[in-house]
Amino acid sequence: MMNVTRKDVDALNAVLTVEVKQEEVAPQVEKVLNDYRKRANIPGFRKGNIPMSVVKKQYGQAVLVDEVNKALQSSLNDYLNTEKLDILGNPLPVPVDELDWTAQSFSFDFELGLTPKVEVKLPNKKAITRYEIQADDAFVNEQLQRLQKQYGTITPTEEVSKETELTVGVVFDGGEENKSATFAADELKSKKALTAFKNATIGDVLSLSTKGLFKEEHVLQRVMGKLPQKAVELSLTLQERNNRGLAELDQEFFDKIFGKDAVKTATECKAKLKEDASGHFETQANQKFVNDMTENLIDNTKFSLPDSFLKKWMQTAGENPISAEEAEAEYAKSERGLRYQLIESNLIQENNLQITREEIETFAKDLLQKQMVQFGRTDVKEEELNDIAARILGNQEEVKRISDQLMSEKMRQLFLEKGNIKVKKVNYDTFIKEAYKK
């Protein structure tokens, strides 16, 4: 290893100086030049008989530069590993105006951004709400009616009621007909629009402003395929006007929803809808809890970062260099994410959270088994699962993805065990209003 010295600028920044002597790289330079001498084609000389002085004159400095760079990279990596130096980003070379490649030694400086000391306090001071969402009868009945409508019979109608489905051809921005879209009359907010559709006949074109057209923005997005930045005029050609009857709660309906003979009565149907909703609700509640705990830890775990170094590093870290202004903006977007990575790393280390190979294999096999059941495969043998899991785990990207999922779950369990939390039981509507302030 070359001579490497470290100078701390402050607690978060340091400079490494690497000295490379000509004599240390000379053997490798000589070896490369000898290979060039054997292989090079230089006019006026037979291949393999080129004088070394000619080879050195033509290739010597380029080879020296290349070998010095290799020695630098190797020395930096060895030093960081040996000293177990925990850094952010990568070492940044300090620009050198001019270098004398005939000198006996060369000195290069590298800026380092040092990882700050992070201390995470659990339990957190402010209690975080963990919602338990109840699938009440009102929600289950609403879901059942939605499914009955989805699979119900469609009947053309001349009259428009709030349940009537209107299918229209959509034109905007002066273009050709962009798409067809369907929405319920009850989703209209504009009384003018509702009156227009009631008075229209099939084939009529209605010109309507998007401003205040629908009660919910997501309906406008569905109709247009996007949300306009400002109000625009829509040309809507009335194509169909239908009422949708509710499907009967019979075996045919149950089989369409849950699979052959999985459910046989309306009571079983509601129980299954409640069970499925509870699983979905639990996933949403867990994600909300983890997000809130994460934000709380970021806000309340105080430590400094080598901001200037990181912004400078970000200018050259990507595939294409970016300006200082772009790096400033990018850093502002990514700073909280970086802070949480350091917080999470501390929690993993302090609580000895580890992912074993056995856990990864078990997760992969359980996931495979669930997927096969969805496709009607309930007789999968252990040997077949092992073979498929082994192929999946041969993919390092897949192993990392599974490991990340398992670690996320371990972090959630850690938050539940050590965090300051309060449990609140709510129905789904209350959860949406409280959790997302809607």
C-alpha positions as a LaTeX table, in Angstrom:
\begin{tabular}{lrrr}
\hline
Residue & $x$ (\AA) & $y$ (\AA) & $z$ (\AA) \\
\hline
Met1 & 0.00 & 0.00 & 0.00 \\
Met2 & 1.20 & 3.50 & $-0.82$ \\
Asn3 & 1.82 & 6.08 & 1.89 \\
Val4 & $-1.59$ & 7.42 & 2.98 \\
Thr5 & $-2.11$ & 10.14 & 5.57 \\
Arg6 & $-5.33$ & 11.55 & 6.97 \\
Lys7 & $-6.07$ & 15.08 & 8.12 \\
Asp8 & $-9.40$ & 15.79 & 9.84 \\
Val9 & $-10.91$ & 19.11 & 8.75 \\
Asp10 & $-13.72$ & 18.79 & 11.30 \\
Ala11 & $-15.91$ & 16.04 & 12.76 \\
Leu12 & $-17.57$ & 15.37 & 9.39 \\
Asn13 & $-14.87$ & 16.13 & 6.82 \\
Ala14 & $-11.35$ & 14.84 & 6.25 \\
Val15 & $-8.66$ & 14.88 & 3.56 \\
Leu16 & $-6.64$ & 11.80 & 2.61 \\
Thr17 & $-3.27$ & 12.38 & 0.98 \\
Val18 & $-1.87$ & 9.50 & $-1.06$ \\
Glu19 & 1.79 & 9.57 & $-2.11$ \\
Val20 & 2.80 & 7.42 & $-5.06$ \\
Lys21 & 6.50 & 7.02 & $-5.82$ \\
Gln22 & 7.84 & 6.31 & $-9.31$ \\
Glu23 & 9.80 & 3.32 & $-7.95$ \\
Glu24 & 6.60 & 1.76 & $-6.56$ \\
Val25 & 4.82 & 1.62 & $-9.91$ \\
Ala26 & 7.94 & 1.25 & $-12.09$ \\
Pro27 & 7.86 & $-2.60$ & $-12.23$ \\
Gln28 & 4.27 & $-2.66$ & $-13.44$ \\
Val29 & 4.91 & 0.18 & $-15.92$ \\
Glu30 & 7.91 & $-1.76$ & $-17.28$ \\
Lys31 & 5.83 & $-4.93$ & $-17.63$ \\
Val32 & 3.06 & $-3.15$ & $-19.54$ \\
Leu33 & 5.57 & $-1.41$ & $-21.84$ \\
Asn34 & 7.27 & $-4.75$ & $-22.55$ \\
Asp35 & 3.88 & $-6.18$ & $-23.57$ \\
Tyr36 & 3.35 & $-3.14$ & $-25.82$ \\
Arg37 & 6.79 & $-3.69$ & $-27.34$ \\
Lys38 & 5.86 & $-7.25$ & $-28.32$ \\
Arg39 & 2.44 & $-6.36$ & $-29.74$ \\
Ala40 & 2.67 & $-2.78$ & $-31.04$ \\
Asn41 & 2.70 & $-1.93$ & $-34.74$ \\
Ile42 & 4.89 & 1.13 & $-35.31$ \\
Pro43 & 5.81 & 2.09 & $-38.90$ \\
Gly44 & 9.52 & 1.54 & $-39.66$ \\
Phe45 & 9.98 & $-1.28$ & $-37.14$ \\
Arg46 & 9.36 & $-5.02$ & $-37.28$ \\
Lys47 & 6.74 & $-6.26$ & $-34.83$ \\
Gly48 & 8.49 & $-7.45$ & $-31.64$ \\
Asn49 & 11.75 & $-5.62$ & $-32.44$ \\
Ile50 & 10.80 & $-2.08$ & $-31.50$ \\
Pro51 & 13.42 & $-0.34$ & $-29.33$ \\
Met52 & 12.21 & 0.23 & $-25.78$ \\
Ser53 & 13.17 & 3.91 & $-26.05$ \\
Val54 & 10.63 & 4.31 & $-28.89$ \\
Val55 & 7.92 & 2.48 & $-26.94$ \\
Lys56 & 8.56 & 4.63 & $-23.86$ \\
Lys57 & 8.47 & 7.83 & $-25.89$ \\
Gln58 & 5.12 & 6.89 & $-27.48$ \\
Tyr59 & 3.34 & 5.12 & $-24.62$ \\
Gly60 & 5.37 & 5.78 & $-21.46$ \\
Gln61 & 3.43 & 8.65 & $-19.91$ \\
Ala62 & $-0.01$ & 7.18 & $-20.73$ \\
Val63 & 0.98 & 3.88 & $-19.10$ \\
Leu64 & 2.42 & 5.70 & $-16.07$ \\
Val65 & $-0.78$ & 7.69 & $-15.60$ \\
Asp66 & $-2.87$ & 4.54 & $-15.85$ \\
Glu67 & $-0.76$ & 2.62 & $-13.33$ \\
Val68 & $-0.69$ & 5.54 & $-10.90$ \\
Asn69 & $-4.50$ & 5.72 & $-11.05$ \\
Lys70 & $-4.72$ & 1.98 & $-10.36$ \\
Ala71 & $-2.35$ & 2.33 & $-7.42$ \\
Leu72 & $-4.39$ & 5.25 & $-6.08$ \\
Gln73 & $-7.66$ & 3.32 & $-6.21$ \\
Ser74 & $-6.12$ & 0.25 & $-4.60$ \\
Ser75 & $-4.48$ & 2.32 & $-1.85$ \\
Leu76 & $-7.69$ & 4.18 & $-1.07$ \\
Asn77 & $-9.73$ & 0.97 & $-0.82$ \\
Asp78 & $-7.08$ & $-0.74$ & 1.34 \\
Tyr79 & $-6.85$ & 2.25 & 3.67 \\
Leu80 & $-10.63$ & 2.60 & 4.10 \\
Asn81 & $-10.99$ & $-1.12$ & 4.77 \\
Thr82 & $-8.03$ & $-1.34$ & 7.13 \\
Glu83 & $-8.99$ & 1.74 & 9.12 \\
Lys84 & $-12.69$ & 0.77 & 8.96 \\
Leu85 & $-13.44$ & 4.34 & 8.03 \\
Asp86 & $-17.19$ & 4.91 & 7.67 \\
Ile87 & $-17.76$ & 7.45 & 4.90 \\
Leu88 & $-20.68$ & 8.88 & 2.93 \\
Gly89 & $-20.48$ & 8.86 & $-0.85$ \\
Asn90 & $-17.04$ & 8.24 & $-2.36$ \\
Pro91 & $-13.68$ & 10.01 & $-1.96$ \\
Leu92 & $-13.53$ & 13.12 & $-4.15$ \\
Pro93 & $-10.19$ & 13.91 & $-5.80$ \\
Val94 & $-8.98$ & 17.46 & $-5.22$ \\
Pro95 & $-8.23$ & 18.93 & $-8.69$ \\
Val96 & $-4.55$ & 19.43 & $-9.54$ \\
Asp97 & $-3.71$ & 22.25 & $-11.95$ \\
Glu98 & $-0.55$ & 20.68 & $-13.34$ \\
Leu99 & 1.41 & 17.53 & $-12.55$ \\
Asp100 & 5.04 & 16.82 & $-13.39$ \\
Trp101 & 5.05 & 13.18 & $-14.49$ \\
Thr102 & 8.85 & 13.14 & $-14.50$ \\
Ala103 & 8.98 & 13.71 & $-10.72$ \\
Gln104 & 10.12 & 10.94 & $-8.38$ \\
Ser105 & 6.85 & 10.96 & $-6.47$ \\
Phe106 & 3.30 & 12.25 & $-6.84$ \\
Ser107 & 0.92 & 13.47 & $-4.16$ \\
Phe108 & $-2.88$ & 13.38 & $-4.48$ \\
Asp109 & $-5.53$ & 14.68 & $-2.08$ \\
Phe110 & $-9.04$ & 13.26 & $-1.65$ \\
Glu111 & $-11.92$ & 14.83 & 0.24 \\
Leu112 & $-13.97$ & 12.53 & 2.50 \\
Gly113 & $-17.44$ & 12.97 & 3.98 \\
Leu114 & $-17.48$ & 11.14 & 7.32 \\
Thr115 & $-20.55$ & 9.37 & 8.67 \\
Pro116 & $-21.88$ & 11.22 & 11.73 \\
Lys117 & $-22.46$ & 9.57 & 15.08 \\
Val118 & $-26.16$ & 8.76 & 15.35 \\
Glu119 & $-28.01$ & 8.00 & 18.58 \\
Val120 & $-31.65$ & 6.93 & 18.20 \\
Lys121 & $-33.93$ & 7.17 & 21.20 \\
Leu122 & $-36.70$ & 4.61 & 21.60 \\
Pro123 & $-39.30$ & 4.92 & 22.97 \\
Asn124 & $-40.00$ & 8.13 & 21.09 \\
Lys125 & $-41.19$ & 11.09 & 23.15 \\
Lys126 & $-44.40$ & 11.78 & 21.20 \\
Ala127 & $-46.79$ & 8.82 & 20.94 \\
Ile128 & $-47.52$ & 7.57 & 17.43 \\
Thr129 & $-51.02$ & 6.34 & 16.61 \\
Arg130 & $-51.33$ & 2.76 & 15.42 \\
Tyr131 & $-54.73$ & 2.36 & 13.81 \\
Glu132 & $-56.77$ & $-0.82$ & 14.00 \\
Ile133 & $-59.26$ & $-0.52$ & 11.16 \\
Gln134 & $-62.55$ & $-2.35$ & 11.60 \\
Ala135 & $-64.45$ & $-3.61$ & 8.57 \\
Asp136 & $-67.91$ & $-2.68$ & 9.86 \\
Asp137 & $-71.24$ & $-3.83$ & 8.40 \\
Ala138 & $-71.69$ & $-0.57$ & 6.47 \\
Phe139 & $-68.37$ & $-1.05$ & 4.67 \\
Val140 & $-69.06$ & $-4.71$ & 3.89 \\
Asn141 & $-72.52$ & $-3.92$ & 2.55 \\
Glu142 & $-71.09$ & $-1.13$ & 0.39 \\
Gln143 & $-68.43$ & $-3.47$ & $-1.02$ \\
Leu144 & $-71.04$ & $-6.14$ & $-1.71$ \\
Gln145 & $-73.29$ & $-3.68$ & $-3.54$ \\
Arg146 & $-70.32$ & $-2.46$ & $-5.59$ \\
Leu147 & $-69.60$ & $-6.05$ & $-6.66$ \\
Gln148 & $-73.25$ & $-6.68$ & $-7.42$ \\
Lys149 & $-73.25$ & $-3.60$ & $-9.66$ \\
Gln150 & $-70.01$ & $-4.67$ & $-11.33$ \\
Tyr151 & $-71.47$ & $-8.05$ & $-12.25$ \\
Gly152 & $-75.05$ & $-6.87$ & $-12.71$ \\
Thr153 & $-77.08$ & $-6.62$ & $-15.89$ \\
Ile154 & $-76.84$ & $-3.50$ & $-18.09$ \\
Thr155 & $-80.05$ & $-2.02$ & $-19.51$ \\
Pro156 & $-80.21$ & 0.99 & $-21.87$ \\
Thr157 & $-82.38$ & 3.83 & $-20.54$ \\
Glu158 & $-83.87$ & 7.09 & $-21.74$ \\
Glu159 & $-84.19$ & 8.52 & $-18.24$ \\
Val160 & $-81.18$ & 9.71 & $-16.24$ \\
Ser161 & $-81.16$ & 8.99 & $-12.51$ \\
Lys162 & $-78.22$ & 9.29 & $-10.13$ \\
Glu163 & $-77.32$ & 5.61 & $-10.71$ \\
Thr164 & $-77.34$ & 5.92 & $-14.52$ \\
Glu165 & $-73.97$ & 5.19 & $-16.18$ \\
Leu166 & $-73.03$ & 7.61 & $-18.96$ \\
Thr167 & $-70.53$ & 6.50 & $-21.60$ \\
Val168 & $-69.01$ & 9.32 & $-23.63$ \\
Gly169 & $-66.40$ & 9.93 & $-26.31$ \\
Val170 & $-63.91$ & 12.48 & $-25.00$ \\
Val171 & $-62.25$ & 15.27 & $-26.97$ \\
Phe172 & $-60.07$ & 18.01 & $-25.46$ \\
Asp173 & $-57.31$ & 20.42 & $-26.50$ \\
Gly174 & $-58.86$ & 20.64 & $-29.94$ \\
Gly175 & $-57.72$ & 17.14 & $-30.89$ \\
Glu176 & $-59.49$ & 14.06 & $-32.21$ \\
Glu177 & $-61.57$ & 11.83 & $-29.98$ \\
Asn178 & $-59.11$ & 10.69 & $-27.35$ \\
Lys179 & $-60.98$ & 7.86 & $-25.63$ \\
Ser180 & $-64.27$ & 6.58 & $-24.31$ \\
Ala181 & $-65.04$ & 6.90 & $-20.63$ \\
Thr182 & $-67.88$ & 5.86 & $-18.32$ \\
Phe183 & $-69.04$ & 7.56 & $-15.14$ \\
Ala184 & $-72.18$ & 7.60 & $-13.00$ \\
Ala185 & $-74.51$ & 10.58 & $-13.22$ \\
Asp186 & $-74.17$ & 10.84 & $-9.44$ \\
Glu187 & $-70.45$ & 11.60 & $-9.87$ \\
Leu188 & $-71.30$ & 14.87 & $-11.64$ \\
Lys189 & $-71.07$ & 17.99 & $-9.50$ \\
Ser190 & $-72.19$ & 20.52 & $-12.12$ \\
Lys191 & $-75.99$ & 20.89 & $-12.21$ \\
Lys192 & $-75.65$ & 22.39 & $-15.69$ \\
Ala193 & $-73.86$ & 19.24 & $-16.88$ \\
Leu194 & $-76.44$ & 16.93 & $-15.27$ \\
Thr195 & $-79.29$ & 18.83 & $-16.93$ \\
Ala196 & $-77.47$ & 18.68 & $-20.28$ \\
Phe197 & $-77.10$ & 14.89 & $-20.07$ \\
Lys198 & $-80.76$ & 14.49 & $-19.05$ \\
Asn199 & $-81.87$ & 16.46 & $-22.13$ \\
Ala200 & $-79.37$ & 14.91 & $-24.57$ \\
Thr201 & $-79.98$ & 12.06 & $-26.98$ \\
Ile202 & $-77.46$ & 9.43 & $-28.10$ \\
Gly203 & $-74.92$ & 11.04 & $-30.45$ \\
Asp204 & $-75.28$ & 14.59 & $-29.06$ \\
Val205 & $-72.04$ & 16.47 & $-28.34$ \\
Leu206 & $-71.91$ & 18.42 & $-25.09$ \\
Ser207 & $-69.35$ & 21.17 & $-24.50$ \\
Leu208 & $-68.52$ & 21.35 & $-20.79$ \\
Ser209 & $-65.81$ & 22.97 & $-18.69$ \\
Thr210 & $-63.73$ & 20.72 & $-16.42$ \\
Lys211 & $-64.07$ & 23.32 & $-13.65$ \\
Gly212 & $-66.45$ & 21.89 & $-11.04$ \\
Leu213 & $-67.57$ & 19.17 & $-13.45$ \\
Phe214 & $-67.15$ & 16.20 & $-11.08$ \\
Lys215 & $-67.36$ & 15.81 & $-7.31$ \\
Glu216 & $-64.00$ & 14.03 & $-7.14$ \\
Glu217 & $-60.78$ & 14.79 & $-9.06$ \\
His218 & $-60.04$ & 11.12 & $-9.67$ \\
Val219 & $-63.18$ & 10.86 & $-11.85$ \\
Leu220 & $-61.93$ & 13.70 & $-14.08$ \\
Gln221 & $-58.55$ & 11.98 & $-14.26$ \\
Arg222 & $-60.26$ & 8.74 & $-15.31$ \\
Val223 & $-62.27$ & 10.51 & $-17.99$ \\
Met224 & $-59.38$ & 12.54 & $-19.46$ \\
Gly225 & $-56.52$ & 10.18 & $-18.68$ \\
Lys226 & $-54.81$ & 13.03 & $-16.81$ \\
Leu227 & $-55.54$ & 16.01 & $-14.59$ \\
Pro228 & $-55.33$ & 19.36 & $-16.46$ \\
Gln229 & $-53.29$ & 22.12 & $-14.81$ \\
Lys230 & $-56.13$ & 24.56 & $-15.47$ \\
Ala231 & $-59.77$ & 24.36 & $-16.52$ \\
Val232 & $-60.29$ & 23.28 & $-20.14$ \\
Glu233 & $-63.30$ & 22.68 & $-22.37$ \\
Leu234 & $-64.34$ & 19.08 & $-22.99$ \\
Ser235 & $-66.39$ & 17.87 & $-25.93$ \\
Leu236 & $-68.30$ & 14.83 & $-24.72$ \\
Thr237 & $-70.23$ & 12.74 & $-27.26$ \\
Leu238 & $-72.99$ & 10.76 & $-25.53$ \\
Gln239 & $-72.52$ & 7.14 & $-26.67$ \\
Glu240 & $-74.50$ & 5.11 & $-24.14$ \\
Arg241 & $-76.86$ & 5.68 & $-21.24$ \\
Asn242 & $-77.40$ & 2.60 & $-19.09$ \\
Asn243 & $-78.79$ & 1.48 & $-15.78$ \\
Arg244 & $-76.98$ & $-1.36$ & $-14.09$ \\
Gly245 & $-79.06$ & $-3.81$ & $-12.08$ \\
Leu246 & $-77.66$ & $-5.63$ & $-9.08$ \\
Ala247 & $-76.48$ & $-9.20$ & $-9.61$ \\
Glu248 & $-78.35$ & $-11.86$ & $-7.68$ \\
Leu249 & $-76.61$ & $-13.29$ & $-4.62$ \\
Asp250 & $-76.51$ & $-16.78$ & $-6.12$ \\
Gln251 & $-73.84$ & $-19.43$ & $-6.66$ \\
Glu252 & $-72.88$ & $-18.04$ & $-10.07$ \\
Phe253 & $-72.12$ & $-14.65$ & $-8.48$ \\
Phe254 & $-70.19$ & $-16.19$ & $-5.56$ \\
Asp255 & $-68.08$ & $-18.31$ & $-7.94$ \\
Lys256 & $-67.17$ & $-15.24$ & $-10.03$ \\
Ile257 & $-65.98$ & $-13.37$ & $-6.96$ \\
Phe258 & $-64.31$ & $-16.06$ & $-4.86$ \\
Gly259 & $-63.77$ & $-19.07$ & $-7.12$ \\
Lys260 & $-65.65$ & $-22.32$ & $-7.54$ \\
Asp261 & $-67.66$ & $-23.28$ & $-4.43$ \\
Ala262 & $-65.44$ & $-21.23$ & $-2.07$ \\
Val263 & $-68.55$ & $-19.41$ & $-0.81$ \\
Lys264 & $-72.11$ & $-20.74$ & $-0.86$ \\
Thr265 & $-74.31$ & $-18.30$ & 1.06 \\
Ala266 & $-74.78$ & $-14.54$ & 1.46 \\
Thr267 & $-73.63$ & $-14.83$ & 5.07 \\
Glu268 & $-70.42$ & $-16.61$ & 4.01 \\
Cys269 & $-69.99$ & $-13.99$ & 1.28 \\
Lys270 & $-70.11$ & $-11.11$ & 3.75 \\
Ala271 & $-67.79$ & $-12.93$ & 6.15 \\
Lys272 & $-65.25$ & $-13.46$ & 3.35 \\
Leu273 & $-65.49$ & $-9.81$ & 2.26 \\
Lys274 & $-64.91$ & $-8.77$ & 5.87 \\
Glu275 & $-61.89$ & $-11.08$ & 6.17 \\
Asp276 & $-60.36$ & $-9.82$ & 2.90 \\
Ala277 & $-60.98$ & $-6.19$ & 3.86 \\
Ser278 & $-59.40$ & $-6.73$ & 7.27 \\
Gly279 & $-56.22$ & $-8.04$ & 5.63 \\
His280 & $-56.11$ & $-5.07$ & 3.27 \\
Phe281 & $-56.82$ & $-2.66$ & 6.13 \\
Glu282 & $-54.03$ & $-4.16$ & 8.22 \\
Thr283 & $-51.55$ & $-3.58$ & 5.40 \\
Gln284 & $-52.64$ & 0.06 & 5.08 \\
Ala285 & $-52.55$ & 0.64 & 8.83 \\
Asn286 & $-49.10$ & $-0.95$ & 9.12 \\
Gln287 & $-47.74$ & 1.24 & 6.34 \\
Lys288 & $-49.21$ & 4.37 & 7.92 \\
Phe289 & $-47.74$ & 3.44 & 11.31 \\
Val290 & $-44.26$ & 2.80 & 9.89 \\
Asn291 & $-44.37$ & 6.02 & 7.84 \\
Asp292 & $-45.38$ & 8.07 & 10.88 \\
Met293 & $-42.73$ & 6.46 & 13.09 \\
Thr294 & $-40.11$ & 7.04 & 10.39 \\
Glu295 & $-41.00$ & 10.74 & 10.06 \\
Asn296 & $-41.00$ & 11.09 & 13.84 \\
Leu297 & $-37.51$ & 9.60 & 14.15 \\
Ile298 & $-36.13$ & 11.78 & 11.34 \\
Asp299 & $-37.58$ & 14.91 & 12.97 \\
Asn300 & $-36.34$ & 14.07 & 16.46 \\
Thr301 & $-32.96$ & 12.38 & 15.89 \\
Lys302 & $-30.58$ & 15.30 & 15.67 \\
Phe303 & $-27.21$ & 15.02 & 13.91 \\
Ser304 & $-25.26$ & 17.00 & 11.31 \\
Leu305 & $-24.28$ & 15.85 & 7.82 \\
Pro306 & $-21.31$ & 16.90 & 5.66 \\
Asp307 & $-23.72$ & 18.88 & 3.47 \\
Ser308 & $-21.17$ & 20.73 & 1.31 \\
Phe309 & $-19.24$ & 17.54 & 0.57 \\
Leu310 & $-22.40$ & 15.58 & $-0.31$ \\
Lys311 & $-23.66$ & 18.30 & $-2.67$ \\
Lys312 & $-20.27$ & 18.36 & $-4.40$ \\
Trp313 & $-20.21$ & 14.56 & $-4.60$ \\
Met314 & $-23.73$ & 14.46 & $-6.09$ \\
Gln315 & $-22.53$ & 16.59 & $-9.02$ \\
Thr316 & $-20.44$ & 13.68 & $-10.31$ \\
Ala317 & $-22.07$ & 10.62 & $-8.70$ \\
Gly318 & $-24.60$ & 9.90 & $-11.47$ \\
Glu319 & $-24.12$ & 8.75 & $-15.04$ \\
Asn320 & $-24.13$ & 12.37 & $-16.20$ \\
Pro321 & $-22.59$ & 15.30 & $-14.28$ \\
Ile322 & $-25.03$ & 17.89 & $-12.94$ \\
Ser323 & $-24.63$ & 21.55 & $-12.02$ \\
Ala324 & $-24.19$ & 22.89 & $-8.49$ \\
Glu325 & $-27.76$ & 24.25 & $-8.62$ \\
Glu326 & $-29.14$ & 20.85 & $-9.68$ \\
Ala327 & $-27.15$ & 19.13 & $-6.93$ \\
Glu328 & $-28.55$ & 21.59 & $-4.39$ \\
Ala329 & $-32.10$ & 20.73 & $-5.46$ \\
Glu330 & $-31.38$ & 16.99 & $-5.53$ \\
Tyr331 & $-29.85$ & 17.11 & $-2.06$ \\
Ala332 & $-32.90$ & 18.91 & $-0.68$ \\
Lys333 & $-35.09$ & 16.05 & $-1.99$ \\
Ser334 & $-32.87$ & 13.23 & $-0.76$ \\
Glu335 & $-31.61$ & 14.54 & 2.61 \\
Arg336 & $-34.43$ & 13.05 & 4.72 \\
Gly337 & $-34.00$ & 9.69 & 3.01 \\
Leu338 & $-30.28$ & 9.73 & 3.77 \\
Arg339 & $-30.98$ & 10.65 & 7.39 \\
Tyr340 & $-33.35$ & 7.70 & 7.76 \\
Gln341 & $-30.80$ & 5.32 & 6.24 \\
Leu342 & $-28.37$ & 6.31 & 9.00 \\
Ile343 & $-31.08$ & 6.04 & 11.67 \\
Glu344 & $-32.13$ & 2.62 & 10.41 \\
Ser345 & $-28.51$ & 1.46 & 10.27 \\
Asn346 & $-28.09$ & 2.47 & 13.93 \\
Leu347 & $-31.27$ & 0.64 & 14.98 \\
Ile348 & $-30.22$ & $-2.49$ & 13.10 \\
Gln349 & $-26.81$ & $-2.49$ & 14.76 \\
Glu350 & $-27.98$ & $-1.61$ & 18.27 \\
Asn351 & $-30.76$ & $-4.20$ & 18.23 \\
Asn352 & $-28.78$ & $-6.87$ & 16.38 \\
Leu353 & $-31.37$ & $-7.23$ & 13.62 \\
Gln354 & $-30.18$ & $-9.81$ & 11.10 \\
Ile355 & $-31.62$ & $-11.67$ & 8.13 \\
Thr356 & $-30.62$ & $-15.33$ & 7.89 \\
Arg357 & $-30.46$ & $-17.46$ & 4.75 \\
Glu358 & $-33.11$ & $-19.70$ & 6.27 \\
Glu359 & $-35.50$ & $-16.76$ & 6.67 \\
Ile360 & $-35.01$ & $-15.76$ & 3.03 \\
Glu361 & $-35.66$ & $-19.33$ & 1.84 \\
Thr362 & $-38.78$ & $-19.67$ & 4.00 \\
Phe363 & $-40.12$ & $-16.33$ & 2.74 \\
Ala364 & $-39.51$ & $-17.31$ & $-0.89$ \\
Lys365 & $-41.24$ & $-20.69$ & $-0.49$ \\
Asp366 & $-44.24$ & $-19.23$ & 1.36 \\
Leu367 & $-44.65$ & $-16.62$ & $-1.38$ \\
Leu368 & $-44.42$ & $-19.27$ & $-4.10$ \\
Gln369 & $-46.98$ & $-21.46$ & $-2.34$ \\
Lys370 & $-49.47$ & $-18.58$ & $-2.08$ \\
Gln371 & $-49.00$ & $-17.71$ & $-5.76$ \\
Met372 & $-49.57$ & $-21.32$ & $-6.80$ \\
Val373 & $-52.75$ & $-21.55$ & $-4.72$ \\
Gln374 & $-54.05$ & $-18.49$ & $-6.60$ \\
Phe375 & $-53.57$ & $-20.45$ & $-9.83$ \\
Gly376 & $-55.35$ & $-23.49$ & $-8.42$ \\
Arg377 & $-52.20$ & $-25.46$ & $-7.51$ \\
Thr378 & $-52.82$ & $-26.88$ & $-4.06$ \\
Asp379 & $-50.77$ & $-30.08$ & $-4.41$ \\
Val380 & $-47.26$ & $-28.59$ & $-4.75$ \\
Lys381 & $-44.60$ & $-30.90$ & $-3.37$ \\
Glu382 & $-41.84$ & $-29.68$ & $-1.07$ \\
Glu383 & $-39.20$ & $-30.80$ & $-3.57$ \\
Glu384 & $-40.69$ & $-28.64$ & $-6.33$ \\
Leu385 & $-40.88$ & $-25.63$ & $-4.00$ \\
Asn386 & $-37.24$ & $-26.13$ & $-3.01$ \\
Asp387 & $-36.12$ & $-26.27$ & $-6.64$ \\
Ile388 & $-37.99$ & $-23.09$ & $-7.63$ \\
Ala389 & $-36.84$ & $-21.27$ & $-4.48$ \\
Ala390 & $-33.23$ & $-22.24$ & $-5.19$ \\
Arg391 & $-33.47$ & $-20.69$ & $-8.68$ \\
Ile392 & $-34.97$ & $-17.50$ & $-7.25$ \\
Leu393 & $-32.28$ & $-17.25$ & $-4.59$ \\
Gly394 & $-29.60$ & $-17.61$ & $-7.25$ \\
Asn395 & $-30.58$ & $-14.10$ & $-8.35$ \\
Gln396 & $-28.81$ & $-11.59$ & $-6.11$ \\
Glu397 & $-31.28$ & $-8.82$ & $-6.94$ \\
Glu398 & $-34.15$ & $-11.06$ & $-5.83$ \\
Val399 & $-32.30$ & $-11.96$ & $-2.63$ \\
Lys400 & $-31.80$ & $-8.26$ & $-1.88$ \\
Arg401 & $-35.47$ & $-7.51$ & $-2.56$ \\
Ile402 & $-36.59$ & $-10.26$ & $-0.16$ \\
Ser403 & $-34.01$ & $-9.21$ & 2.44 \\
Asp404 & $-35.27$ & $-5.62$ & 2.30 \\
Gln405 & $-38.86$ & $-6.82$ & 2.82 \\
Leu406 & $-37.88$ & $-8.97$ & 5.78 \\
Met407 & $-35.86$ & $-6.16$ & 7.35 \\
Ser408 & $-38.78$ & $-3.74$ & 6.89 \\
Glu409 & $-40.98$ & $-6.16$ & 8.83 \\
Lys410 & $-38.35$ & $-6.52$ & 11.58 \\
Met411 & $-38.18$ & $-2.73$ & 11.86 \\
Arg412 & $-41.97$ & $-2.58$ & 12.20 \\
Gln413 & $-41.86$ & $-5.18$ & 14.97 \\
Leu414 & $-39.10$ & $-3.20$ & 16.68 \\
Phe415 & $-41.25$ & $-0.05$ & 16.55 \\
Leu416 & $-44.16$ & $-1.99$ & 18.07 \\
Glu417 & $-42.00$ & $-3.43$ & 20.85 \\
Lys418 & $-39.97$ & $-0.35$ & 21.80 \\
Gly419 & $-41.90$ & 2.60 & 20.40 \\
Asn420 & $-44.25$ & 4.91 & 22.27 \\
Ile421 & $-47.55$ & 4.12 & 20.55 \\
Lys422 & $-51.27$ & 4.48 & 21.15 \\
Val423 & $-53.80$ & 2.13 & 19.57 \\
Lys424 & $-56.95$ & 3.56 & 18.04 \\
Lys425 & $-59.79$ & 1.44 & 16.67 \\
Val426 & $-61.68$ & 3.11 & 13.80 \\
Asn427 & $-63.74$ & 2.27 & 10.74 \\
Tyr428 & $-62.24$ & 2.79 & 7.29 \\
Asp429 & $-63.85$ & 6.18 & 6.61 \\
Thr430 & $-62.53$ & 7.57 & 9.89 \\
Phe431 & $-59.07$ & 6.16 & 9.14 \\
Ile432 & $-58.95$ & 7.93 & 5.77 \\
Lys433 & $-60.13$ & 11.23 & 7.27 \\
Glu434 & $-57.72$ & 11.14 & 10.20 \\
Ala435 & $-54.71$ & 9.49 & 8.64 \\
Tyr436 & $-54.68$ & 11.48 & 5.43 \\
Lys437 & $-56.52$ & 14.60 & 6.60 \\
Lys438 & $-59.26$ & 14.25 & 4.00 \\
\hline
\end{tabular}
